[in-house]
């Protein structure tokens, strides 16, 4: 499997909730693949958060609508009750706000903690937008486009 196919398969497994498959795919990662996978997860999270907070996540949009952010965080807290381990709500808020113009909030977080927070935000929004979860190729495509903009400073083409 090519590195590109491996990353697509890994994100697809995360989107569809196939945690064991995602873990097996991560075992095939090379050292540099972990950071790439974290960035792809951040891009996918940015794409789905736009359905709640508006366009431009990770593209310089901001500031975030704090009323919508409060509702989002309330939903996360209510949905995460009894979850073991409990979601790190402060980290989720930090990575969400970071995508909307406050990147300094996510900088102190270790890569693992940022990735967990991105995954928590991603899965919550996917539970609200079932069509995205049912069409992981669509989300993976747009996440890769977002990463292209981050890397090149513009869309491909």
C-alpha positions as CSV (number, residue, x, y, z in Angstrom):
1,X,0.0,0.0,0.0
2,X,1.4,3.4,-0.9
3,X,1.8,6.0,1.8
4,X,-1.0,8.0,0.2
5,X,-3.4,5.0,0.2
6,X,-2.4,4.2,3.7
7,X,-3.3,7.7,4.9
8,X,-6.6,7.7,3.0
9,X,-7.5,4.3,4.5
10,X,-6.6,5.5,8.0
11,X,-8.7,8.6,7.8
12,X,-11.6,6.7,6.2
13,X,-11.4,4.2,9.1
14,X,-11.5,7.1,11.6
15,X,-14.4,8.7,9.9
16,X,-16.4,5.5,9.7
17,X,-15.7,4.6,13.3
18,X,-13.5,1.5,12.5
19,X,-11.1,2.2,15.4
20,X,-9.4,-1.3,15.3
21,X,-8.8,-0.9,11.5
22,X,-7.3,2.6,12.1
23,X,-5.1,1.2,14.9
24,X,-3.9,-1.6,12.6
25,X,-3.1,0.9,9.8
26,X,-1.2,3.1,12.2
27,X,1.1,0.2,13.0
28,X,2.2,0.4,9.4
29,X,3.2,4.0,9.7
30,X,6.8,5.2,9.3
31,X,8.0,7.8,11.7
32,X,7.1,10.7,9.4
33,X,3.6,9.3,8.8
34,X,2.3,10.1,12.3
35,X,2.7,13.9,11.8
36,X,1.1,13.7,8.4
37,X,-1.8,11.7,9.8
38,X,-2.3,14.2,12.5
39,X,-2.4,17.0,10.0
40,X,-4.9,15.1,7.8
41,X,-7.1,14.6,10.8
42,X,-6.9,18.3,11.6
43,X,-7.9,19.1,8.0
44,X,-10.8,16.7,8.2
45,X,-11.9,18.3,11.5
46,X,-11.7,21.8,9.9
47,X,-13.9,20.6,7.0
48,X,-16.6,19.3,9.3
49,X,-16.5,22.2,11.7
50,X,-17.4,24.5,8.8
51,X,-20.9,23.1,8.9
52,X,-21.3,24.5,12.4
53,X,-19.1,27.6,12.5
54,X,-19.0,28.7,8.9
55,X,-16.3,28.6,6.1
56,X,-12.6,29.2,6.5
57,X,-11.6,26.8,9.3
58,X,-7.9,26.6,9.2
59,X,-7.8,29.2,6.4
60,X,-7.6,32.4,8.4
61,X,-11.3,32.7,9.3
62,X,-12.1,34.2,12.6
63,X,-13.1,35.1,15.1
64,X,-15.3,32.1,16.1
65,X,-18.9,32.7,17.1
66,X,-18.7,32.3,20.8
67,X,-22.4,31.6,21.1
68,X,-22.1,28.7,18.7
69,X,-18.9,27.6,20.4
70,X,-20.7,27.5,23.7
71,X,-23.5,25.4,22.3
72,X,-21.0,23.0,20.7
73,X,-19.1,22.6,24.0
74,X,-22.3,22.0,25.9
75,X,-23.3,19.3,23.4
76,X,-19.8,17.7,23.8
77,X,-20.1,17.7,27.6
78,X,-23.5,16.2,27.6
79,X,-22.6,13.6,25.0
80,X,-19.4,12.7,26.8
81,X,-20.9,12.0,30.2
82,X,-19.9,8.5,31.4
83,X,-17.3,8.1,28.6
84,X,-14.0,6.5,29.8
85,X,-11.7,8.2,29.4
86,X,-13.6,11.4,29.4
87,X,-13.1,13.8,26.5
88,X,-10.6,16.6,27.1
89,X,-13.0,19.5,26.7
90,X,-10.4,22.2,27.1
91,X,-8.3,20.7,24.4
92,X,-11.3,20.4,22.1
93,X,-12.1,24.0,22.6
94,X,-8.5,25.0,22.0
95,X,-8.2,23.1,18.7
96,X,-11.6,24.4,17.5
97,X,-10.7,28.0,18.3
98,X,-7.2,27.5,16.8
99,X,-8.9,26.6,13.4
100,X,-10.8,29.9,13.7
101,X,-7.9,32.4,14.1
102,X,-6.5,31.6,17.6
103,X,-3.7,29.1,16.7
104,X,-1.8,30.0,19.9
105,X,-4.3,28.1,21.9
106,X,-3.4,24.7,20.4
107,X,0.4,25.3,20.3
108,X,1.0,24.2,23.9
109,X,-0.8,20.8,23.3
110,X,1.3,17.8,22.6
111,X,0.6,16.2,19.2
112,X,-1.2,13.2,20.8
113,X,-3.5,15.5,22.8
114,X,-4.2,17.7,19.8
115,X,-5.1,14.6,17.7
116,X,-7.4,13.3,20.4
117,X,-9.1,16.6,20.6
118,X,-9.5,16.8,16.8
119,X,-10.9,13.3,16.8
120,X,-13.4,14.2,19.5
121,X,-14.6,17.2,17.6
122,X,-14.7,15.3,14.3
123,X,-16.7,12.4,15.7
124,X,-19.1,14.7,17.4
125,X,-19.8,16.6,14.2
126,X,-20.1,13.4,12.2
127,X,-22.8,12.3,14.6
128,X,-24.7,15.5,13.6
129,X,-24.1,15.1,9.9
130,X,-24.7,11.4,9.1
131,X,-24.3,11.9,5.3
132,X,-20.6,12.8,5.9
133,X,-19.9,9.6,7.9
134,X,-21.7,7.6,5.2
135,X,-19.5,9.2,2.4
136,X,-16.0,9.1,3.9
137,X,-14.4,9.6,0.4
138,X,-16.1,13.0,0.2
139,X,-14.6,14.1,3.5
140,X,-11.2,12.6,2.8
141,X,-11.1,14.4,-0.6
142,X,-11.9,17.8,1.0
143,X,-9.5,17.2,3.9
144,X,-6.7,16.5,1.3
145,X,-7.7,19.7,-0.5
146,X,-7.5,21.7,2.7
147,X,-4.0,20.3,3.4
148,X,-2.9,21.2,-0.1
149,X,-3.9,24.8,0.6
150,X,-2.0,24.7,3.9
151,X,1.1,23.3,2.1
152,X,1.0,25.3,-1.2
153,X,-0.9,28.3,0.0
154,X,-3.5,27.8,-2.7
155,X,-5.7,25.0,-4.1
156,X,-4.0,22.5,-6.5
157,X,-4.3,23.1,-10.2
